[in-house]
């Protein structure tokens, strides 16, 4: 029971090399174990194409994971597994759909969240809105990302957080306010 006790006058032992816990190391797919060439390599910068809330975010490939996915570390430090069709090399040209979305918009088009919505419920993608509710978000401003289910709209805050909010809880931000 004294193996973990050391004389204070003796020099400290060299620290052991750090190895991440096994639970944080991604499981390698069978393809990678068989020596097949991987579509992405560890350390490679990638852009996420899906899910919609993460579209356009960038991260770094940690390595292959099970089920044809790759572990990607986001700039926040979080690691998620993404299917290869939802990842693109950050240096590659954007696919046609992403190119159209990234191109400057000449005239924004209004979209309505539902046919029963009043004219006030129409917002434009990229439009600045003020959030009325829920209370923790009340008064904050965000940008319309697009329509969501029912009469909800995706609202992107400056922090990058995306919320699905009812049209009745949003109002157009006034210019100069």
C-alpha positions in Angstrom: 0.0 0.0 0.0 3.1 2.3 -0.1 3.8 2.0 -3.8 2.3 5.5 -4.4 4.3 7.2 -1.8 7.7 8.8 -2.5 10.3 10.4 -0.3 9.9 14.2 -0.7 13.7 14.6 -1.0 13.8 12.3 -4.0 13.5 13.7 -7.5 10.0 13.4 -9.1 9.6 10.7 -11.6 9.2 11.7 -15.3 5.5 12.2 -16.2 3.9 9.5 -18.2 3.1 10.3 -21.8 -0.6 11.4 -22.2 -2.9 8.9 -23.9 -6.5 9.9 -24.4 -9.0 7.6 -22.7 -10.2 4.9 -25.1 -13.7 6.3 -25.1 -12.6 9.5 -26.8 -10.5 7.7 -29.5 -12.7 7.1 -32.6 -13.2 3.5 -33.6 -11.6 2.7 -36.9 -13.7 1.3 -39.7 -12.9 -2.0 -41.3 -11.9 -0.2 -44.5 -9.2 1.7 -42.7 -7.9 -1.4 -41.0 -7.8 -3.3 -44.4 -5.4 -0.6 -45.8 -8.0 0.9 -48.2 -7.3 4.5 -49.1 -9.5 6.8 -47.0 -11.7 9.5 -48.5 -10.5 11.9 -45.8 -7.3 11.9 -43.7 -6.7 12.9 -40.1 -5.9 16.6 -39.8 -7.7 17.5 -43.0 -9.9 20.6 -42.9 -13.4 19.9 -44.0 -16.7 21.8 -44.5 -19.9 20.2 -43.3 -22.8 19.9 -45.7 -25.4 18.5 -43.3 -27.3 18.5 -41.0 -28.8 21.9 -41.9 -27.9 23.5 -38.5 -24.2 22.7 -39.2 -24.1 23.4 -42.9 -21.1 25.5 -43.8 -19.3 24.9 -40.5 -15.7 23.8 -40.6 -13.8 21.2 -38.7 -10.8 18.9 -38.7 -10.9 15.2 -39.5 -9.9 13.2 -36.4 -10.1 9.9 -38.2 -12.4 7.2 -39.6 -15.2 5.9 -37.5 -17.6 3.0 -37.7 -20.4 2.8 -40.4 -18.6 4.7 -43.1 -18.4 7.9 -41.0 -15.6 10.1 -40.0 -15.0 11.7 -36.6 -14.8 15.5 -37.1 -13.6 17.9 -34.4 -15.4 21.3 -34.7 -13.8 24.6 -33.7 -15.6 24.4 -30.4 -13.7 21.2 -29.6 -16.7 18.9 -29.9 -16.3 15.7 -31.9 -19.1 14.3 -34.0 -19.3 11.5 -36.5 -20.5 12.5 -40.0 -21.3 10.3 -43.0 -18.9 11.0 -45.9 -21.7 12.5 -48.1 -22.1 15.2 -45.4 -18.4 16.2 -45.5 -16.4 18.1 -48.1 -12.7 19.0 -48.3 -12.6 22.7 -47.2 -10.2 23.4 -50.1 -12.6 21.9 -52.7 -15.0 23.9 -54.7 -18.5 24.0 -53.2 -21.1 21.8 -54.9 -23.7 23.6 -57.2 -26.4 23.8 -54.5 -23.9 25.4 -52.0 -22.5 27.7 -54.6 -26.0 29.1 -55.3 -26.6 29.6 -51.6 -23.2 31.3 -51.1 -23.6 33.6 -54.1 -24.5 37.1 -53.3 -28.3 37.6 -53.4 -29.4 40.3 -55.8 -33.0 40.5 -54.6 -34.1 38.5 -51.5 -37.2 36.5 -52.0 -39.9 36.4 -49.4 -41.1 33.1 -48.2 -44.0 32.3 -46.0 -43.8 29.7 -43.2 -47.4 28.6 -44.0 -50.4 29.5 -46.1 -52.4 30.6 -43.0 -49.7 33.1 -41.9 -50.4 36.8 -42.2 -48.2 39.2 -44.1 -46.3 39.9 -40.9 -45.2 36.2 -40.8 -43.3 36.6 -44.1 -39.5 36.8 -43.7 -36.6 36.8 -46.1 -33.6 34.6 -45.8 -30.8 36.8 -44.4 -33.3 39.3 -42.9 -32.4 40.7 -39.5 -35.2 40.0 -36.9 -35.7 40.8 -33.2 -36.8 37.9 -31.0 -39.8 38.6 -28.9 -40.0 35.3 -27.0 -39.0 33.0 -25.2 -37.8 35.2 -22.4 -34.1 34.1 -22.4 -33.9 35.2 -26.1 -36.3 38.2 -25.9 -34.6 41.4 -27.4 -31.8 39.6 -29.1 -31.4 40.0 -32.8 -30.7 37.2 -35.3 -30.7 36.5 -39.0 -33.4 34.4 -40.7 -31.9 31.2 -42.0 -35.0 30.0 -43.7 -38.4 28.5 -43.0 -38.6 25.5 -40.6 -41.6 23.2 -39.8 -45.1 24.5 -39.3 -44.9 28.3 -38.8 -41.4 28.2 -37.3 -38.3 30.0 -38.7 -34.7 29.1 -38.3 -33.0 32.1 -36.6 -29.2 32.3 -36.5 -27.6 34.4 -33.7 -24.2 36.1 -33.9 -22.9 33.3 -31.7 -23.7 30.8 -34.4 -26.5 29.2 -32.4 -29.6 28.3 -34.4 -33.1 28.4 -33.0 -36.4 27.3 -34.5 -38.9 30.0 -33.4 -42.5 30.6 -34.2 -43.2 33.5 -36.5 -45.4 35.2 -33.9 -42.2 35.4 -31.7 -40.3 37.4 -34.3 -40.5 40.8 -35.7 -38.6 42.6 -38.5 -35.7 44.6 -37.0 -36.1 48.3 -37.8 -33.4 50.0 -39.8 -31.4 52.4 -37.7 -32.7 51.1 -34.3 
